[in-house]
Amino acid sequence: MEEVIITLNVIACTLLLHFQQAYCLIDLSATHFFVARKIKGKLKVQLIKLEKRFKISTPLEDVMLMGYMYKCTRITIKEYNMKVNLLPLELHDFDLIQGMDWLSTYMA
């Protein structure tokens, strides 16, 4: 049984990351997908170095330079399989933070 928690700006749920359960935060304000560094062993794709690093601002107003990405990582929500690019981030409460861009990509 899947538990889904919804607030005004975020949804917390469990989904499949490479066929293994992952606790996810779907955040309306997130512009990218992030994955907790602690679960890198679950990922079946290689971490690649980006040609150019870019800055990410967190809700705590920290600015981080992102220089690596897991490209085309498979996530599954219900019966829908999707490929996303994940940026590694130090997360403690969640395995994933999912941005909302995937809605338009998958015509949700």
Rosetta constraint file for C-alpha pairs under 8 A:
AtomPair CA 2 CA 13 HARMONIC 7.31 0.50
AtomPair CA 2 CA 14 HARMONIC 6.57 0.50
AtomPair CA 3 CA 13 HARMONIC 6.23 0.50
AtomPair CA 3 CA 14 HARMONIC 7.24 0.50
AtomPair CA 4 CA 11 HARMONIC 6.97 0.50
AtomPair CA 4 CA 12 HARMONIC 5.75 0.50
AtomPair CA 4 CA 13 HARMONIC 4.73 0.50
AtomPair CA 4 CA 14 HARMONIC 7.52 0.50
AtomPair CA 5 CA 11 HARMONIC 5.62 0.50
AtomPair CA 5 CA 12 HARMONIC 4.98 0.50
AtomPair CA 5 CA 13 HARMONIC 6.51 0.50
AtomPair CA 6 CA 10 HARMONIC 6.12 0.50
AtomPair CA 6 CA 11 HARMONIC 4.45 0.50
AtomPair CA 6 CA 12 HARMONIC 6.40 0.50
AtomPair CA 7 CA 11 HARMONIC 6.29 0.50
AtomPair CA 9 CA 27 HARMONIC 6.29 0.50
AtomPair CA 9 CA 28 HARMONIC 5.52 0.50
AtomPair CA 9 CA 29 HARMONIC 7.46 0.50
AtomPair CA 10 CA 25 HARMONIC 6.64 0.50
AtomPair CA 10 CA 26 HARMONIC 5.49 0.50
AtomPair CA 10 CA 27 HARMONIC 4.57 0.50
AtomPair CA 10 CA 28 HARMONIC 6.05 0.50
AtomPair CA 11 CA 25 HARMONIC 5.73 0.50
AtomPair CA 11 CA 26 HARMONIC 5.00 0.50
AtomPair CA 11 CA 27 HARMONIC 6.64 0.50
AtomPair CA 12 CA 23 HARMONIC 7.37 0.50
AtomPair CA 12 CA 24 HARMONIC 5.68 0.50
AtomPair CA 12 CA 25 HARMONIC 4.55 0.50
AtomPair CA 12 CA 26 HARMONIC 6.24 0.50
AtomPair CA 13 CA 23 HARMONIC 5.98 0.50
AtomPair CA 13 CA 24 HARMONIC 5.31 0.50
AtomPair CA 13 CA 25 HARMONIC 6.56 0.50
AtomPair CA 13 CA 26 HARMONIC 7.88 0.50
AtomPair CA 14 CA 21 HARMONIC 6.38 0.50
AtomPair CA 14 CA 22 HARMONIC 5.56 0.50
AtomPair CA 14 CA 23 HARMONIC 4.58 0.50
AtomPair CA 14 CA 24 HARMONIC 5.69 0.50
AtomPair CA 15 CA 21 HARMONIC 5.64 0.50
AtomPair CA 15 CA 22 HARMONIC 5.52 0.50
AtomPair CA 15 CA 23 HARMONIC 6.63 0.50
AtomPair CA 15 CA 24 HARMONIC 6.80 0.50
AtomPair CA 15 CA 75 HARMONIC 7.20 0.50
AtomPair CA 15 CA 76 HARMONIC 6.11 0.50
AtomPair CA 15 CA 77 HARMONIC 5.60 0.50
AtomPair CA 15 CA 78 HARMONIC 7.74 0.50
AtomPair CA 16 CA 20 HARMONIC 5.06 0.50
AtomPair CA 16 CA 21 HARMONIC 4.60 0.50
AtomPair CA 16 CA 22 HARMONIC 5.81 0.50
AtomPair CA 16 CA 75 HARMONIC 5.50 0.50
AtomPair CA 16 CA 76 HARMONIC 4.95 0.50
AtomPair CA 16 CA 77 HARMONIC 6.75 0.50
AtomPair CA 17 CA 21 HARMONIC 6.15 0.50
AtomPair CA 17 CA 22 HARMONIC 6.02 0.50
AtomPair CA 17 CA 42 HARMONIC 7.56 0.50
AtomPair CA 17 CA 43 HARMONIC 7.47 0.50
AtomPair CA 17 CA 73 HARMONIC 7.83 0.50
AtomPair CA 17 CA 74 HARMONIC 6.17 0.50
AtomPair CA 17 CA 75 HARMONIC 4.62 0.50
AtomPair CA 17 CA 76 HARMONIC 6.59 0.50
AtomPair CA 18 CA 42 HARMONIC 7.00 0.50
AtomPair CA 18 CA 43 HARMONIC 6.44 0.50
AtomPair CA 18 CA 44 HARMONIC 6.91 0.50
AtomPair CA 18 CA 73 HARMONIC 7.40 0.50
AtomPair CA 18 CA 74 HARMONIC 5.53 0.50
AtomPair CA 18 CA 75 HARMONIC 6.13 0.50
AtomPair CA 18 CA 76 HARMONIC 7.88 0.50
AtomPair CA 19 CA 75 HARMONIC 7.69 0.50
AtomPair CA 19 CA 76 HARMONIC 7.58 0.50
AtomPair CA 20 CA 42 HARMONIC 7.35 0.50
AtomPair CA 22 CA 94 HARMONIC 7.88 0.50
AtomPair CA 22 CA 95 HARMONIC 5.64 0.50
AtomPair CA 22 CA 96 HARMONIC 7.06 0.50
AtomPair CA 23 CA 94 HARMONIC 5.38 0.50
AtomPair CA 23 CA 95 HARMONIC 5.20 0.50
AtomPair CA 23 CA 96 HARMONIC 6.46 0.50
AtomPair CA 24 CA 94 HARMONIC 5.72 0.50
AtomPair CA 24 CA 95 HARMONIC 5.87 0.50
AtomPair CA 24 CA 96 HARMONIC 4.64 0.50
AtomPair CA 24 CA 97 HARMONIC 5.74 0.50
AtomPair CA 24 CA 98 HARMONIC 6.95 0.50
AtomPair CA 25 CA 94 HARMONIC 6.64 0.50
AtomPair CA 25 CA 96 HARMONIC 6.20 0.50
AtomPair CA 25 CA 97 HARMONIC 4.75 0.50
AtomPair CA 25 CA 98 HARMONIC 6.04 0.50
AtomPair CA 26 CA 97 HARMONIC 5.85 0.50
AtomPair CA 26 CA 98 HARMONIC 4.65 0.50
AtomPair CA 26 CA 99 HARMONIC 6.15 0.50
AtomPair CA 26 CA 100 HARMONIC 7.11 0.50
AtomPair CA 27 CA 97 HARMONIC 6.80 0.50
AtomPair CA 27 CA 98 HARMONIC 6.15 0.50
AtomPair CA 27 CA 99 HARMONIC 5.65 0.50
AtomPair CA 27 CA 100 HARMONIC 6.70 0.50
AtomPair CA 28 CA 99 HARMONIC 6.49 0.50
AtomPair CA 28 CA 100 HARMONIC 5.65 0.50
AtomPair CA 29 CA 99 HARMONIC 7.06 0.50
AtomPair CA 29 CA 100 HARMONIC 7.48 0.50
AtomPair CA 30 CA 97 HARMONIC 7.73 0.50
AtomPair CA 30 CA 98 HARMONIC 6.98 0.50
AtomPair CA 30 CA 99 HARMONIC 4.44 0.50
AtomPair CA 30 CA 100 HARMONIC 6.63 0.50
AtomPair CA 31 CA 99 HARMONIC 5.07 0.50
AtomPair CA 31 CA 100 HARMONIC 6.77 0.50
AtomPair CA 31 CA 101 HARMONIC 6.78 0.50
AtomPair CA 32 CA 86 HARMONIC 7.61 0.50
AtomPair CA 32 CA 87 HARMONIC 7.64 0.50
AtomPair CA 32 CA 98 HARMONIC 6.72 0.50
AtomPair CA 32 CA 99 HARMONIC 4.90 0.50
AtomPair CA 32 CA 100 HARMONIC 7.83 0.50
AtomPair CA 32 CA 101 HARMONIC 7.46 0.50
AtomPair CA 33 CA 84 HARMONIC 7.41 0.50
AtomPair CA 33 CA 85 HARMONIC 6.58 0.50
AtomPair CA 33 CA 86 HARMONIC 5.01 0.50
AtomPair CA 33 CA 87 HARMONIC 6.17 0.50
AtomPair CA 33 CA 96 HARMONIC 7.23 0.50
AtomPair CA 33 CA 97 HARMONIC 5.66 0.50
AtomPair CA 33 CA 98 HARMONIC 4.62 0.50
AtomPair CA 33 CA 99 HARMONIC 5.31 0.50
AtomPair CA 34 CA 86 HARMONIC 5.03 0.50
AtomPair CA 34 CA 87 HARMONIC 4.58 0.50
AtomPair CA 34 CA 88 HARMONIC 5.73 0.50
AtomPair CA 34 CA 89 HARMONIC 6.16 0.50
AtomPair CA 34 CA 96 HARMONIC 5.57 0.50
AtomPair CA 34 CA 97 HARMONIC 5.01 0.50
AtomPair CA 34 CA 98 HARMONIC 6.50 0.50
AtomPair CA 35 CA 39 HARMONIC 7.64 0.50
AtomPair CA 35 CA 86 HARMONIC 5.84 0.50
AtomPair CA 35 CA 87 HARMONIC 5.94 0.50
AtomPair CA 35 CA 88 HARMONIC 4.98 0.50
AtomPair CA 35 CA 89 HARMONIC 5.92 0.50
AtomPair CA 35 CA 91 HARMONIC 7.44 0.50
AtomPair CA 35 CA 95 HARMONIC 5.79 0.50
AtomPair CA 35 CA 96 HARMONIC 4.53 0.50
AtomPair CA 35 CA 97 HARMONIC 6.49 0.50
AtomPair CA 36 CA 40 HARMONIC 7.36 0.50
AtomPair CA 36 CA 88 HARMONIC 5.91 0.50
AtomPair CA 36 CA 89 HARMONIC 5.29 0.50
AtomPair CA 36 CA 90 HARMONIC 5.51 0.50
AtomPair CA 36 CA 91 HARMONIC 4.81 0.50
AtomPair CA 36 CA 92 HARMONIC 7.32 0.50
AtomPair CA 36 CA 94 HARMONIC 7.11 0.50
AtomPair CA 36 CA 95 HARMONIC 5.04 0.50
AtomPair CA 36 CA 96 HARMONIC 6.17 0.50
AtomPair CA 37 CA 88 HARMONIC 5.50 0.50
AtomPair CA 37 CA 89 HARMONIC 5.75 0.50
AtomPair CA 37 CA 90 HARMONIC 5.69 0.50
AtomPair CA 37 CA 91 HARMONIC 7.09 0.50
AtomPair CA 38 CA 90 HARMONIC 7.68 0.50
AtomPair CA 38 CA 91 HARMONIC 7.86 0.50
AtomPair CA 39 CA 43 HARMONIC 7.33 0.50
AtomPair CA 39 CA 95 HARMONIC 6.96 0.50
AtomPair CA 43 CA 73 HARMONIC 7.42 0.50
AtomPair CA 44 CA 73 HARMONIC 7.67 0.50
AtomPair CA 45 CA 70 HARMONIC 6.33 0.50
AtomPair CA 45 CA 71 HARMONIC 7.08 0.50
AtomPair CA 45 CA 72 HARMONIC 7.72 0.50
AtomPair CA 45 CA 73 HARMONIC 6.57 0.50
AtomPair CA 46 CA 70 HARMONIC 6.10 0.50
AtomPair CA 46 CA 71 HARMONIC 7.50 0.50
AtomPair CA 47 CA 68 HARMONIC 6.45 0.50
AtomPair CA 47 CA 69 HARMONIC 5.57 0.50
AtomPair CA 47 CA 70 HARMONIC 4.76 0.50
AtomPair CA 47 CA 71 HARMONIC 7.33 0.50
AtomPair CA 48 CA 68 HARMONIC 5.51 0.50
AtomPair CA 48 CA 69 HARMONIC 5.42 0.50
AtomPair CA 48 CA 70 HARMONIC 6.25 0.50
AtomPair CA 48 CA 71 HARMONIC 7.26 0.50
AtomPair CA 49 CA 67 HARMONIC 5.96 0.50
AtomPair CA 49 CA 68 HARMONIC 4.50 0.50
AtomPair CA 49 CA 69 HARMONIC 6.58 0.50
AtomPair CA 50 CA 67 HARMONIC 5.30 0.50
AtomPair CA 50 CA 68 HARMONIC 5.41 0.50
AtomPair CA 50 CA 69 HARMONIC 6.93 0.50
AtomPair CA 51 CA 67 HARMONIC 7.84 0.50
AtomPair CA 52 CA 67 HARMONIC 6.86 0.50
AtomPair CA 53 CA 65 HARMONIC 6.23 0.50
AtomPair CA 53 CA 66 HARMONIC 5.35 0.50
AtomPair CA 53 CA 67 HARMONIC 4.50 0.50
AtomPair CA 53 CA 68 HARMONIC 7.90 0.50
AtomPair CA 54 CA 65 HARMONIC 5.53 0.50
AtomPair CA 54 CA 66 HARMONIC 5.36 0.50
AtomPair CA 54 CA 67 HARMONIC 6.89 0.50
AtomPair CA 55 CA 63 HARMONIC 6.36 0.50
AtomPair CA 55 CA 64 HARMONIC 5.50 0.50
AtomPair CA 55 CA 65 HARMONIC 4.63 0.50
AtomPair CA 55 CA 66 HARMONIC 6.13 0.50
AtomPair CA 56 CA 63 HARMONIC 5.57 0.50
AtomPair CA 56 CA 64 HARMONIC 5.21 0.50
AtomPair CA 56 CA 65 HARMONIC 6.40 0.50
AtomPair CA 56 CA 66 HARMONIC 7.01 0.50
AtomPair CA 57 CA 61 HARMONIC 5.85 0.50
AtomPair CA 57 CA 62 HARMONIC 5.64 0.50
AtomPair CA 57 CA 63 HARMONIC 4.52 0.50
AtomPair CA 57 CA 64 HARMONIC 6.46 0.50
AtomPair CA 58 CA 62 HARMONIC 5.27 0.50
AtomPair CA 58 CA 63 HARMONIC 6.44 0.50
AtomPair CA 58 CA 64 HARMONIC 7.89 0.50
AtomPair CA 66 CA 87 HARMONIC 7.33 0.50
AtomPair CA 68 CA 87 HARMONIC 6.57 0.50
AtomPair CA 68 CA 88 HARMONIC 7.15 0.50
AtomPair CA 69 CA 85 HARMONIC 6.60 0.50
AtomPair CA 69 CA 86 HARMONIC 5.63 0.50
AtomPair CA 69 CA 87 HARMONIC 4.75 0.50
AtomPair CA 69 CA 88 HARMONIC 6.57 0.50
AtomPair CA 70 CA 85 HARMONIC 5.64 0.50
AtomPair CA 70 CA 86 HARMONIC 5.02 0.50
AtomPair CA 70 CA 87 HARMONIC 6.39 0.50
AtomPair CA 70 CA 88 HARMONIC 7.66 0.50
AtomPair CA 71 CA 84 HARMONIC 6.86 0.50
AtomPair CA 71 CA 85 HARMONIC 4.56 0.50
AtomPair CA 71 CA 86 HARMONIC 6.56 0.50
AtomPair CA 72 CA 83 HARMONIC 4.89 0.50
AtomPair CA 72 CA 84 HARMONIC 4.95 0.50
AtomPair CA 72 CA 85 HARMONIC 5.17 0.50
AtomPair CA 72 CA 86 HARMONIC 7.93 0.50
AtomPair CA 73 CA 83 HARMONIC 5.18 0.50
AtomPair CA 73 CA 84 HARMONIC 5.18 0.50
AtomPair CA 73 CA 85 HARMONIC 5.96 0.50
AtomPair CA 73 CA 86 HARMONIC 6.99 0.50
AtomPair CA 74 CA 81 HARMONIC 6.66 0.50
AtomPair CA 74 CA 82 HARMONIC 5.62 0.50
AtomPair CA 74 CA 83 HARMONIC 4.53 0.50
AtomPair CA 74 CA 84 HARMONIC 6.44 0.50
AtomPair CA 75 CA 81 HARMONIC 5.88 0.50
AtomPair CA 75 CA 82 HARMONIC 5.41 0.50
AtomPair CA 75 CA 83 HARMONIC 6.26 0.50
AtomPair CA 75 CA 84 HARMONIC 7.31 0.50
AtomPair CA 76 CA 80 HARMONIC 5.47 0.50
AtomPair CA 76 CA 81 HARMONIC 4.50 0.50
AtomPair CA 76 CA 82 HARMONIC 6.21 0.50
AtomPair CA 77 CA 81 HARMONIC 6.72 0.50
AtomPair CA 91 CA 95 HARMONIC 6.86 0.50
AtomPair CA 100 CA 104 HARMONIC 7.95 0.50
AtomPair CA 101 CA 105 HARMONIC 6.54 0.50
AtomPair CA 102 CA 106 HARMONIC 5.96 0.50
AtomPair CA 103 CA 107 HARMONIC 5.75 0.50
AtomPair CA 103 CA 108 HARMONIC 4.87 0.50
AtomPair CA 104 CA 108 HARMONIC 6.28 0.50
